[in-house]
Amino acid sequence: VHYSGQEVEVRPMSGRYMPSEGDTIIGEITRVSYSRWTVEFNSAYEGSLNIADATDEYVDLDEDDLTDFYEVGDAVVIKVDSVSESMDVDLSMKDRRCKKLSGGRVIEIAPAKVPRVIGKGGTMVQQVNDRTDCNIIVGQNGQVWIKGDHANLAVRAIKKIEREAHTQGLTDRMAEWLDEQLEKEGDR
């Protein structure tokens, strides 16, 4: 709960992800059909990625195999293009950040904690990136992709940030904690 003069703002600390237009999320391809893919993304709803929103190249649906682009089980960074009143979620790959993810692993955090994991101006996630030599992508849906040399440490750091998201001075404490953990790993 945050108080500001006469206003009271309540921010949920848990709950499922509700897709919003413009969100960049991480999802998994769960079905390939004639001209589209179905994507699951940590929500009560699924998304649909049409061929026109997946690639700029011409695709002959009678000749080309859609699994040449994305297969069931592929992890993708994808953008929420639109959400209808009936919660039909249309997705798009037409954003510079969107791509198929290879290697690494995806962990889940509470979607409400995503802003704290990212930090102001991306400072928190960048700090974990830099200290662990990992590439980390945080989706607005609470899915986090991690790949790199110290991926296990990065996972522990992200989970620690999620647990302590409500506390003050977390960025400085995380810097110290990461340095201590890296020092311990160096002693082994």
Beta strands, then each sheet from edge to edge (+ up, - down):
strand 1: 2-4
strand 2: 7-9
strand 3: 24-32
strand 4: 36-40
strand 5: 46-50
strand 6: 75-83
strand 7: 89-92
strand 8: 99-101
strand 9: 105-108
strand 10: 134-138
strand 11: 143-148
sheet 1: 1+ 2-
sheet 2: 8+ 6- 3+ 4- 5+ 7+
sheet 3: 9+ 11- 10+
end
